[in-house]
Amino acid sequence: MITAIVLIKTSVDRIPEIAEEIAALESVSEVFSVTGTYDLIAMVRVREHEDLAEVIPGRISKIAGVEGTDTHVAFRTYSQHDLEAAFAIGLDS
């Protein structure tokens, strides 16, 4: 599974509506409304790199009010859940 973090600039008067439209897309797992340079951050998860082109420029960028995106592809994922599982290996409950 390939994870992309998509930073999104939008029309500020439509942030909630745009966030909902993006969140409804099939490969989008979460959308965050944030402070700073960007208005939204979307987590996109796909099986193939080529699928990123279909989702990000093909769907997200075409939503009315999306002014621009900046995409970062994750090399590896770390999470608290993964760390807890790793430390629990070999321990008896």
Secondary structure, 3 states (H helix, E strand, C coil): CEEEEEEEEECHHHHHHHHHHHHCCCCEEEEEECCCCCCEEEEEEECCHHHHHHHCCCCHHHCCCEEEEEEEECCCCCCHHHHHHHHHCCCCC
